[in-house]
Amino acid sequence: MASRQFRCRATCLEASICLSLWAGIGTVAQVAQAQSAQEPSAQSASSARPVGTIKAISGNTITLTTDAGTDVTILVQDATKLVRIAPGQKDLKDAAPIQLQDVQVGDRILVRGKVADDGRSVLAASVIAMKKEDISQKQASDREEWQKHGAGGLVSSVDPATNTIIVSLPAIGEKKNLTVHVSKDTIMRRYAPDSVKFDDAKPSTLDQIKPGDQLRARGSRNTDGTELTAVEVVSGTFRNIAGTISAIDASASTVTLQDLATKKPVTVKITSESQLRKLPPQMAQRIAMRLKGTPAEAATPAADGAAGPANAPQNPNPRGSRTGGPGAGGPDGMGRPAGNGSPDLQQAINRMPPATLSDLQKGDAVMLVATEGRRGGMPTAITLLGGVEPILQASPNSNASTILSPWSLGSSAGGEAAAP
């Protein structure tokens, strides 16, 4: 199961997920659970099991940045047991003994120990390590699997009686559906409502998936490609919003815009995980022409060849849904079904230089995909795209924002995206 769950920020399930992102986080955490089962002794209030990425090593002291974002000092003692596992390894049966000098900055570790008298450090009884190079290789392998055998789109219906999910695939013209079959062996995860991190996705069940959700599945398809037996499924509820900026609060890292659909103001949080970009004018014109049903090649003069069709979305999905996005394809936010060689908007966005809040101004038109947010909470931007005036003019009903995929969470997997 560990190999099928994401493991890291790209650590599969990042994939990057993404199912590739949990390769470091999920796997180590699973081994921790297995270890707990193998060591049923009661844990005292002073016991600790921090997990994260090594930030620094000095002598017998490790500075660990946990997955919660805090730094913890780990004291390695003479009696500390250190072992290494590989991504996908389910238990410690085949763990290889190592020495402290074998551990490096960037490796992921899980520590079992107790809180020291100072209350700030942990005296390590054991350290389970996973090499950063092994995680990177695992992530690359998982991304390739999702590109070859993954697909996704908007959930149309869910049938618990038959364990099937009907997913509407993004396509121009004819509507295409994919029937996803799940079983008790299918790994199912769901994004947290207030997080853009794939690492924060939690184990889920079929009854948590609902129409309008974004869903990605990986598995084997039937001969005509209309059905998929899923090995892994990741789902989430996202908001697609288009509007005009009415206020920017740099100190609070928030943007307030007037939602074109609801005519109401929406305030969105911008974090270090949020992807901010501004579309070049030529690219915006190409997308606008596609939304109008005009061939992209007619959108701009031939001199625009540098931008090329690769910079225009092949599967715009001007649907009426206010949640989800097209997002079919591989774990890097691909906006196309697996096996389709046509380029997509998300890949083009990933190649653009990052923008900042200072690049945005009051009155700018933007499109964004954001977390749903907990009840009463503020949604967090996953991707915010500026320079979209031509696109919104071409799609006055404001459905244009659904061409953005939410599967670009966490940079550095799948190009720059780290999603399933």
Protein Blocks (a to p, Z undefined) as FASTA:
>chain_A
ZZmpcedjklghihjlcfklmmmmmmmmmmmmmmmmmmmcccdfkbccdddddfbdehja
ccdddfkopacdddddfklccddddehiablklpccddfklpcehiacdddddddfkopa
ccdfbdcdddfklmmmmmmmmmmmmmmmgccdddfbdcfknopacdddddehjadddddd
ddfklccddddfkbcbfklpccddfklpcghiacdddddddfkopaccdfbdcddddddd
ddddfbdcfknopacdddfklopacdddddfkbccddddfklmmmmmmmmnopafklmpc
fklmmnommlpcfbbccdfbfgdcfkpacfnopabdehiabdcfklmmmmpccddfklpc
ehiacdddddebighiacddfbdcehilmmmmmmmnopmmmmpcfklghehiehjaccZZ
